[in-house]
């Protein structure tokens, strides 16, 4: 992927951390200085960590695996929904259902429930129910769509999760760690970066900062998906080309063989 633009990170306010009294000492390696009681994050280190994370995410996407994005805080939910929806990756922006990863089978049942309700609407079964029953089912469908609609196509556990604010999404991080799923996160100065595999030091409160980081990450994922598509097309072309080349080689061999036979007959005569 291309180099992360330092000035873009600066303009987006990615360098603003929390008040000094709220800091987590484990973030010390990523803090550049203190200004007016607020910690300033070293954007050179942010850029390096972001490039490292994006390279890993790009490879995961290129391999055809899913990355789940988790951002339920107000400043991040709409940004993540907009940017990640375009990549066709699963995301959680309303609330983290306990057991989303560790009890994935049950979550899949809830997703299938949505499909069942949709089928009832399509085949007319809903019309045979009382008004009260229809209303209850519709409310249930709306709740399921709100909580799980973005993961409707997720048939197996994601291969990685990306989180905005690991303090708020600590349950998601804990579940992923328990299952050995790689964790990526935007980590502010009040959090412990050692809790995730790929920590990107940066402001996880300002919408401008979150938007900039998610935009760069989404671009890396899109690049991985694009490379995967190109590899598939190249592989398909090679497979289609192989039989033709084999046929040509066979024809050449046959012509050569016939030429040798004619040459031998001429020599004998």
Secondary structure, DSSP 8 states (H G I E B T S, - for coil): -----HHHHHHTTTTEEEEGGG--GGGGGGEEEEETTEEEE-HHHHHHHHHHHHHHHHHHHHTT--EEEE--SHHHHHHHHHHHHTTT--EE-S---TTTTTTHHHHHHHHHHHHHHHHHHHHTGGGGS-HHHHHHHHHHHHHHHHHHGGGTT--S--SEEEEE-TTTTHHHHHHHHHHT-EEEEEE-TTS-GGGSSEEEES-SS-HHHHHHHHHHHHHHHHHHHHHHHHHHHHHHHHHHHHHHHHHHHHHHHHHHHHHHHHHHHHHH-
